[in-house]
Amino acid sequence: MTELRVCIDVEDLERGIAFYTAALGLRVGRRFGDAEVGLTQSISCCAR
C-alpha cells in the first residue's frame, strides 16, 4: 500500500489545526507534544 505524508510548517499550531480541519475536513489523529500533530482523513479511489 502506498502512503502519502505531507509536512506543513505553521506559525501557530492551534490556528493551523483549525484551518486544515475546517478547510480540508481533516481530523486530529495524534499529538506529538506541543509542537506537532498528525491530521488524518480517509481518501477513497473508485474505478469508473
Secondary structure, DSSP 8 states (H G I E B T S, - for coil): ----------S-HHHHHHHHHHHH--EEEEEETTTEEEEE--------
